């Protein structure tokens, strides 16, 4: 007999409760699988091998890609900077380091360098190739910034090129 004041009750089955719980369990499994896939994709993006030969290109020789995930200023569109190449190279190196870029191939001292920069959240790699061409007391800066993955970069490469060009001019 139950203690005083408590009634012994019988649990009533609610119609569809078992199927509702089964549906919730399936949803939970699906969410776990999606989380595992997302984690695996993030790890892959961060550790996928990068062949420097594929990405270290001369911006003057590049044909614009078919996607919108790039910014290219080369040839007649290259920026002319009223400073010697060594000075411009130092400024480029400083902005690259400030933004966490790492040299993938070449060097600014050679006048041709390619950097890799990764996005903060997912670690997607972007590549920036630069060619510095001395012209008397001026320097012509050719730059090609592009994303490895995706069709659009939401203006990231264009904004980066603008920041790097401002830094190269000493602004």
Secondary structure as UniProt FT lines:
FT   TURN            4..5
FT   TURN            15..16
FT   HELIX           17..47
FT   HELIX           52..55
FT   HELIX           59..61
FT   STRAND          70..73
FT   HELIX           75..77
FT   STRAND          79..81
FT   HELIX           85..98
FT   TURN            99..100
FT   STRAND          102..107
FT   TURN            108..111
FT   STRAND          112..118
FT   TURN            120..122
FT   STRAND          125..135
FT   TURN            136..137
FT   STRAND          138..147
FT   TURN            154..155
FT   HELIX           156..169
//
